[in-house]
Amino acid sequence: MFNAFKLAAALSMIGAVVSEYFGGNRSALGVYITQEAAGFRFDNAWAAIIIACVVGITFYLTIVMLERVLIPWHASIRTIEEP
């Protein structure tokens, strides 16, 4: 279940930005990236892309932290104990 949440968290940001490329108000991130790139203001366009990346990574890490809290017995969290 948490693997699906982690995948959906990362892809939701990508889907939101890509869907905004095709329309939306000026304050939408996808429209902003498109308009800034069309106006040859690539520094602003790249800044918006980095913001989108940071938001997607934050979504992913939030799910990872929830997984560690809610499923402490999961094998990926356990440490290897030597006899």
C-alpha positions in Angstrom: 0.0 0.0 0.0 2.7 2.5 0.9 4.6 1.7 -2.3 1.6 2.8 -4.2 1.3 5.9 -2.1 5.0 6.8 -2.7 4.6 6.3 -6.5 1.4 8.3 -6.6 2.9 11.1 -4.5 5.7 11.6 -7.0 3.6 11.2 -10.1 0.9 13.5 -8.8 3.2 16.5 -9.0 4.3 15.6 -12.5 0.6 15.1 -13.6 -0.4 18.5 -12.1 2.4 20.4 -13.9 1.9 18.7 -17.2 -1.9 19.2 -17.1 -1.3 22.9 -16.4 0.8 23.3 -19.6 -2.4 23.0 -21.6 -4.4 25.7 -19.8 -5.0 27.3 -16.5 -4.7 30.6 -14.7 -1.5 32.6 -14.7 -0.6 31.5 -11.1 -0.5 27.8 -12.1 3.0 26.4 -12.1 2.8 24.7 -15.5 1.5 27.8 -17.2 4.1 29.9 -15.5 6.9 27.6 -16.8 5.5 27.7 -20.3 5.1 31.5 -20.4 8.6 32.2 -18.9 10.3 29.8 -21.4 8.4 31.4 -24.3 9.6 34.8 -23.1 13.2 33.6 -23.0 13.3 34.0 -19.2 14.9 30.6 -18.6 16.2 31.4 -15.2 12.6 31.9 -13.9 11.4 28.8 -15.8 14.2 26.6 -14.2 13.4 28.1 -10.8 9.8 27.0 -11.2 10.9 23.5 -12.3 13.1 23.2 -9.3 10.2 24.2 -7.0 8.1 21.5 -8.6 10.8 19.0 -8.0 11.2 20.0 -4.4 7.4 19.7 -3.8 7.4 16.3 -5.4 10.3 15.1 -3.3 8.6 16.5 -0.2 5.5 14.6 -1.0 7.5 11.4 -1.4 9.5 11.9 1.9 6.3 12.6 3.8 5.0 9.2 2.7 8.3 7.5 3.7 8.1 9.1 7.1 4.5 8.0 7.6 5.5 4.5 6.5 8.3 4.3 9.1 5.9 5.5 11.8 2.9 3.4 11.0 4.8 0.2 10.1 7.8 -0.1 12.4 8.0 -3.9 11.9 8.6 -3.7 8.1 11.7 -5.5 6.9 13.1 -2.4 5.2 13.4 -0.7 8.5 14.8 -3.5 10.7 18.5 -3.5 11.3 20.5 -6.7 10.9 21.5 -8.1 14.2 24.5 -10.4 14.4 24.4 -13.4 16.8 
